[in-house]
Amino acid sequence: MTINNDRLKSYFEAMSLIGKLGETGTCRPAHSPLEKEAFELASSWMKDAGMVTRIDNFGNLIGRLEGSNKELPVLMMGSHLDSQPYGGRFDGVAGVLCAIEVVRTLTENRFPNERSIEVVSFADEEGWRFNKGLFGSRGILGRLDEKDLTRTDQDGITRAQALKEFGCDITRFKESEYAPGSIYCFLELHIEQGPVLDLANLPIGVVSGISGPLWWTVQLKGMAGHTGSVPMPIRKDALLGAAKIIVAVNEIVTQVPGAPTVGTVGTINVFPASRNIIPEEVTLTVDLRDIDLHRRNMYEKQLRDRIGEIAKMHHLTYEISEDTNNEPRYCADWIKGCIHDTCREMQLEAPELMSGPFHDAMALSYACDYGMIFVRCKDGISHNPLEFSSDADLATGANVLLGTVIKILNK
Ligand SMILES: [Zn+2]
């Protein structure tokens, strides 16, 4: 049994026209009329595949293929159809469209599914509009927080208002939640959004887990002074300290060659930012990720020590505030096994790799076992109109997903 490559390609082509930006880009904000249009199109394909569709009160699109035994927990798969404001055609879209094609293939071949299958396009995975993502996937699991509905977008529209305009009834969230134990497992196919597969010249990867980010804001304080007169030995130059911290982050995360640890200083603010004043204050952000929490904790300790030493050396005071601290979430071994077996049958070499970015699967990981399939994307470019995965790779990914689903249904 294999998927229909031409049909899958036509799905991507038709979807790329909704919220089209320039030649190859997409702008499809969460809870927007454009996302509604995308839902209507995807919903028509779900119906063609034999699914019954609905939009729930969190703004998720859900297609359900009823199994012969309604009591069994559901096999869920999907991703998201919302995009970044300056996004591409594949992030999220790949997981939804490939899942629909998998179900279409199963029903065309009259595959007898005892277990029900659901394909979901989760609401607001991206999180840029209201500055917090994974809304729909957290919603169905009862994991929203107090402020989720009062967050506003650039135009001052609250999420509550946007959901209402989308047709959701925010007083009836409970009805859209899934009871504990009602989801058997979750599968998400996603473009890699990194260059590992492209560099290895391989189309498919098996995800080992989603690494949890540790996010810090570091503030360094020194002393301003005239750049022409203060002698070097007595300076308190906060930017010099910051420069050494940036280098330290890089050195710490690269001590084990080949390890997947990544560390980045992504923003830096200098005060007073004048060419003839010694920098007095610097604020920078640190993003540290690893699939191995023990190693990440060890590196965190090393970095704290280094920052202490650097501050002392340059007579600076400092403060570290923790903004986010998520633990890694590992894919289930038995699902990875199903994906690996499928790849072997297809004679595909599929390496295991971790996901640095988070996905809807991360929210689902708190409710059920999950697995993820990565599809190669050109040069690792994502969140950019240049994002590209080939039709052939997407079709291969969909076939891996199909084989995995069949193995799970046969269990
Ligand atoms: Zn995504």
Residues whose N, C-alpha, C, O or C-beta is under 5 A from the ligand:
A	BS01	ZN	D91 G92
